[in-house]
Amino acid sequence: MKKPLRRLKIQEETETDLVPDFVDDGEELTLLTAINSIVTLAEDSALSNSFFEKADRFITYFSERQDITKIQAVLLALFIESSAAGNKSDFSDVARYLDCNNVQVLQYKGEVDELVRKGMLRMIKNNMNRSYDYAITQGFMENLAKNEPYQRKSYKNATGIQFFQYFYDITHLRHEDELSSELMLEEIGRLMDDNPDLSYVKALRGIGMSAASEAVVTHMCRHLVLCGTVNIPMSHLVFLFDEQHLKYDFDRAMSDGRHYLVRNGWVENAFSEGFREKDEYQLTTKSREILLQEFEIKQTDCNKGCDVIQSDGIAEKDLFFNNEVKHQLDGLAELLDESHYLSICDRLKEKGHRQGFACLFYGAPGTGKTESVLQLAKKTDRDIMQVNISQVKSMWVGESEKNIKAIFDRYRAVAKNSKRVPILLFNEADAVIGKRKEGAERSVDKMENSIQNIILQEMESLDGIMIATTNLVQNMDAAFERRFLYKVKFEKPELAQRTKIWQSMMPELSEKTAERLASAYDFSGGQIENITRKCDIESILYGDEFVTDEKIEQYCREENIVKTRATRIGFQ
């Protein structure tokens, strides 16, 4: 752990009733000022009684605001100091900072584990010494910057699909070595406790498996429900265990048929062309019938490159467009409002029309295409199933076509099990909606044409909502153009819109200053957001006073690869 970046001097330790000279007794505390005081007083303190007496006001404030113990507040403050400087720390780093031995700090490992459980700290595997470092989670840091207590994520009232999405979030932390197996199982248990009435949870807990076996089965069910993946390699299962001997024991027990899941007929070896796959496993028919009866399962392992974005996790943002684009987006929002959407679909069905809505958002990069999709989803309470084109286009000829077909199969399954029809988003779709190649002879060209033909066929029978974004509409095949019912052209914002974007993203700017910035720099909304994010980071690390006129100008100049004439700006 590094020393504080700007350590502030405190008076001699003999004056035990004094506190750092940068906080007055009558001054109202914030989370950041309390943390700063704790960190400064803790240095070389060895966690002495004198330290706790001096820092009591700050420790008490921080611990009560975050609903943690006092020693957790001290440890958390030290990890925050390290993370703010871009570092990660372990127990020996904390011991050096406090000027005490490692054993004295190691006795608080349980307190640190509790901070990980609460989602305030994340674990980072240190492959050099096979131990863990710690750093502050992004969510906690964001709440800290807003001077808000951290709220632990709630899993309650999840749908079946959301349950498996939450499960993925937990196991992904284990996969990235940011959560131990023990803490992962505890978090999975909390997920199930929060959703006791889900049919999957009822069925699974009615069996009476161990927590580890429940995790393995749920991991396989998650793959099947969300991705359509049937065969799971052993390498995709052993990561659930963090100790090497546990990985080995699980592998051997499954391979030999001694494991509970195999002996009791919940999991079996996968088969390919009639042959047993030694290191791959699948759920048995019994597992699917008992555990997954509410889901429509598509048995394909080709569904790659999809991520589901939940509407309640999308941050609400103000967007500024010219009147034409605003009118089109408002119309789409009204169409996708649930009451309107359902009635329109019914009327279209009565008239014999297709019920799917395919939309194209096109225009220059950074003009708000993707963000508009997110805000539409947020406004209409719809999840987004986002397609990663680069992952879909497999290096193996024939696989890409299967991947595209599987994406639409999964979309139909997700839509069937969702409260509201989700949005299927092909982001940056230039690579799959371009002009088809006539007389294609190369295998790559034939594959490209096959992918496009599949998408065209799926758009014809689409029963849902599809949005594609692209920067290169002039290269789009005419067949795609006909199938997009709504087409919205996004252009770089004009002076009035740029001014509003500056004011929205940096409320401290006066209207006159925002106009000067908008006039001096012909930025897109994405470029303005980049600059404001840099300013926010500067403010979090060093304080608001470091975000000066010169610093904003510097970021504006840096944002342009091609040099732009700069003019002086100022807060008015």
Secondary structure, DSSP 8 states (H G I E B T S, - for coil): ----TT------TT-TT---TTS-TTS---HHHHHHHHHHHHTT-TT-HHHHHHHHHHHHHHHHHHT--HHHHHHHHHHHHHHHTT--B-HHHHHHHHTS-HHHHHTTHHHHHHHHHTTSEEEEEETTTTEEEEEE-HHHHHHHHTT--------TT--HHHHHHHHHHHHHHHHTTSS-HHHHHHHHHHHHHH-TTSHHHHHHHHHT--HHHHHHHHHHHHIIIII----EEGGGTGGG--SHHHHHHHHHHHHHT-SHHHHTTSEEEEEETTEEEEEEEEE-HHHHHHH-TTS-----S---SEEEE-GGGS--------HHHHHHHHHHHHHHSHHHHHHHHHHHHHTT----EEEEEEESTTSSHHHHHHHHHHHHT--EEEE-HHHHS-SSTTHHHHHHHHHHHHHHHHHHTSSS--EEEETTGGGTSB---TT--SHHHHHHHHHHHHHHHHHHT--SEEEEEES-GGGB-HHHHHH-SEEEEE----HHHHHHHHHHH-TTS-HHHHHHHHHH----HHHHHHHHHHHHHHHHHH-GGG--HHHHHHHHHHH-SS----------
